[in-house]
């Protein structure tokens, strides 16, 4: 099901049929870049056990860290909705920005000027080579949706986000909304 053109800023909802894919099962991904060379996104709904202060000791913050995807999981990335505060940010779309000056970001967090609703941190990212994501969408691995939440996506995307989106899709997807993550364990 495709209800949106593949472009940065859209959401990728993992099809229920990709059971067994440890990286992407029940994932909702914000696509942060899409061009002729490939695509990059961050999984929005897979929190890790880490807090920001666990990874960056000079930041006094309990912001959650999310699993952004299987690529470069030793690197920290972030999206935010405060480009006026964080210089050198790259606009994704609809008021959502990727990265920027990290030293300034640390200072703003420590001073309480950036809140949880403004920023989300990820270990790793999800990446696709040229045409790979297009092929996966054609193979029905992903449902492509418009990001109706715009810059509020940072606060909206919780662990239950995949289930919420599947329920909204309705029809044949409803049965999957209450299915166990691994149906073999049912």
C-alpha positions as a Python dict, from the first residue, in 0.01 Angstrom:
ca = {
    (1, 'X'): (0, 0, 0),
    (2, 'X'): (148, 330, -108),
    (3, 'X'): (-29, 647, -8),
    (4, 'X'): (268, 882, -42),
    (5, 'X'): (555, 947, -281),
    (6, 'X'): (890, 820, -156),
    (7, 'X'): (1070, 1131, -31),
    (8, 'X'): (1245, 1256, 278),
    (9, 'X'): (1009, 1335, 562),
    (10, 'X'): (770, 1046, 500),
    (11, 'X'): (712, 750, 731),
    (12, 'X'): (789, 388, 656),
    (13, 'X'): (570, 142, 846),
    (14, 'X'): (702, -214, 853),
    (15, 'X'): (458, -456, 695),
    (16, 'X'): (347, -722, 944),
    (17, 'X'): (477, -982, 700),
    (18, 'X'): (844, -900, 776),
    (19, 'X'): (835, -1117, 1089),
    (20, 'X'): (1178, -1237, 1189),
    (21, 'X'): (1366, -930, 1070),
    (22, 'X'): (1527, -833, 1400),
    (23, 'X'): (1614, -481, 1282),
    (24, 'X'): (1285, -376, 1130),
    (25, 'X'): (1005, -592, 1273),
    (26, 'X'): (727, -354, 1386),
    (27, 'X'): (932, -44, 1304),
    (28, 'X'): (820, 304, 1211),
    (29, 'X'): (1096, 492, 1031),
    (30, 'X'): (1125, 861, 955),
    (31, 'X'): (1299, 894, 618),
    (32, 'X'): (1551, 1176, 663),
    (33, 'X'): (1714, 1161, 320),
    (34, 'X'): (1624, 1007, -17),
    (35, 'X'): (1809, 1073, -340),
    (36, 'X'): (1958, 895, -643),
    (37, 'X'): (2235, 745, -428),
    (38, 'X'): (2014, 590, -162),
    (39, 'X'): (1807, 655, 149),
    (40, 'X'): (1861, 717, 521),
    (41, 'X'): (1611, 698, 806),
    (42, 'X'): (1577, 655, 1180),
    (43, 'X'): (1356, 403, 1360),
    (44, 'X'): (1129, 614, 1580),
    (45, 'X'): (972, 352, 1806),
    (46, 'X'): (1255, 134, 1940),
    (47, 'X'): (1386, 283, 2266),
    (48, 'X'): (1706, 138, 2407),
    (49, 'X'): (1794, 98, 2775),
    (50, 'X'): (2033, 394, 2756),
    (51, 'X'): (1980, 754, 2858),
    (52, 'X'): (2176, 1039, 2702),
    (53, 'X'): (2390, 1083, 3016),
    (54, 'X'): (2500, 717, 2985),
    (55, 'X'): (2662, 789, 2649),
    (56, 'X'): (2768, 1152, 2692),
    (57, 'X'): (2871, 1202, 3057),
    (58, 'X'): (2896, 1581, 3029),
    (59, 'X'): (2525, 1604, 2946),
    (60, 'X'): (2300, 1586, 3250),
    (61, 'X'): (1990, 1448, 3081),
    (62, 'X'): (1764, 1147, 3103),
    (63, 'X'): (1656, 1175, 2737),
    (64, 'X'): (1601, 825, 2596),
    (65, 'X'): (1825, 687, 2326),
    (66, 'X'): (1654, 503, 2040),
    (67, 'X'): (1778, 233, 1806),
    (68, 'X'): (1798, 427, 1479),
    (69, 'X'): (1881, 120, 1273),
    (70, 'X'): (2144, -142, 1207),
    (71, 'X'): (2404, 83, 1039),
    (72, 'X'): (2684, 254, 1239),
    (73, 'X'): (2536, 173, 1579),
    (74, 'X'): (2842, 316, 1747),
    (75, 'X'): (2747, 667, 1630),
    (76, 'X'): (2492, 901, 1789),
    (77, 'X'): (2252, 1094, 1564),
    (78, 'X'): (1968, 1332, 1642),
    (79, 'X'): (1663, 1497, 1492),
    (80, 'X'): (1497, 1807, 1635),
    (81, 'X'): (1246, 2085, 1581),
    (82, 'X'): (1456, 2381, 1705),
    (83, 'X'): (1674, 2493, 1411),
    (84, 'X'): (1675, 2847, 1546),
    (85, 'X'): (1870, 2716, 1848),
    (86, 'X'): (2095, 2455, 1681),
    (87, 'X'): (2318, 2594, 1404),
    (88, 'X'): (2409, 2389, 1095),
    (89, 'X'): (2094, 2177, 1105),
    (90, 'X'): (1972, 2009, 787),
    (91, 'X'): (1600, 2041, 716),
    (92, 'X'): (1425, 1710, 657),
    (93, 'X'): (1073, 1852, 605),
    (94, 'X'): (779, 2008, 787),
    (95, 'X'): (985, 2165, 1066),
    (96, 'X'): (1197, 1858, 1141),
    (97, 'X'): (1574, 1890, 1125),
    (98, 'X'): (1868, 1650, 1133),
    (99, 'X'): (2186, 1715, 1331),
    (100, 'X'): (2366, 2043, 1380),
    (101, 'X'): (2635, 2181, 1607),
    (102, 'X'): (2668, 1922, 1884),
    (103, 'X'): (2859, 2143, 2131),
    (104, 'X'): (2579, 2401, 2116),
    (105, 'X'): (2322, 2121, 2151),
    (106, 'X'): (2493, 1989, 2467),
    (107, 'X'): (2498, 2337, 2620),
    (108, 'X'): (2130, 2397, 2538),
    (109, 'X'): (2028, 2063, 2691),
    (110, 'X'): (2230, 2126, 3007),
    (111, 'X'): (2073, 2474, 3038),
    (112, 'X'): (1721, 2332, 2998),
    (113, 'X'): (1655, 2518, 2672),
    (114, 'X'): (1596, 2196, 2475),
    (115, 'X'): (1326, 1961, 2608),
    (116, 'X'): (1232, 1601, 2524),
    (117, 'X'): (961, 1724, 2286),
    (118, 'X'): (1230, 1907, 2085),
    (119, 'X'): (1491, 1639, 2020),
    (120, 'X'): (1542, 1264, 1978),
    (121, 'X'): (1871, 1074, 1982),
    (122, 'X'): (1953, 753, 1796),
    (123, 'X'): (2231, 499, 1797),
    (124, 'X'): (2278, 403, 1435),
    (125, 'X'): (2062, 462, 1133),
    (126, 'X'): (1872, 270, 868),
    (127, 'X'): (2024, 289, 523),
    (128, 'X'): (1941, 168, 175),
    (129, 'X'): (2153, 172, -138),
    (130, 'X'): (2035, 313, -471),
    (131, 'X'): (1692, 167, -561),
    (132, 'X'): (1698, -73, -264),
    (133, 'X'): (1419, 101, -72),
    (134, 'X'): (1208, 142, -388),
    (135, 'X'): (1243, -233, -446),
    (136, 'X'): (1148, -315, -85),
    (137, 'X'): (838, -98, -113),
    (138, 'X'): (740, -268, -440),
    (139, 'X'): (791, -605, -263),
    (140, 'X'): (545, -489, 8),
    (141, 'X'): (796, -478, 292),
    (142, 'X'): (697, -121, 381),
    (143, 'X'): (384, 91, 393),
    (144, 'X'): (464, 445, 289),
    (145, 'X'): (270, 721, 470),
    (146, 'X'): (277, 1097, 494),
    (147, 'X'): (405, 1233, 826),
    (148, 'X'): (86, 1402, 942),
    (149, 'X'): (247, 1489, 1277),
    (150, 'X'): (501, 1721, 1114),
    (151, 'X'): (751, 1851, 1376),
    (152, 'X'): (546, 1693, 1661),
    (153, 'X'): (661, 1345, 1548),
    (154, 'X'): (941, 1361, 1807),
    (155, 'X'): (696, 1347, 2097),
    (156, 'X'): (437, 1132, 1922),
    (157, 'X'): (642, 828, 1827),
    (158, 'X'): (637, 594, 2129),
    (159, 'X'): (695, 217, 2150),
    (160, 'X'): (327, 161, 2062),
    (161, 'X'): (348, 376, 1746),
    (162, 'X'): (361, 82, 1504),
    (163, 'X'): (45, -68, 1656),
    (164, 'X'): (-133, 269, 1640),
    (165, 'X'): (-47, 310, 1270),
    (166, 'X'): (-158, -49, 1190),
    (167, 'X'): (-493, 14, 1362),
    (168, 'X'): (-536, 337, 1162),
    (169, 'X'): (-475, 143, 840),
    (170, 'X'): (-763, -88, 937),
    (171, 'X'): (-892, -365, 714),
    (172, 'X'): (-659, -664, 684),
    (173, 'X'): (-409, -494, 916),
    (174, 'X'): (-636, -497, 1222),
    (175, 'X'): (-566, -862, 1297),
    (176, 'X'): (-195, -778, 1335),
    (177, 'X'): (-252, -503, 1591),
    (178, 'X'): (-289, -750, 1880),
    (179, 'X'): (-77, -1034, 1744),
    (180, 'X'): (235, -1121, 1943),
    (181, 'X'): (559, -983, 1804),
    (182, 'X'): (668, -1340, 1734),
    (183, 'X'): (355, -1544, 1641),
    (184, 'X'): (545, -1870, 1702),
    (185, 'X'): (535, -1787, 2074),
    (186, 'X'): (155, -1758, 2069),
}
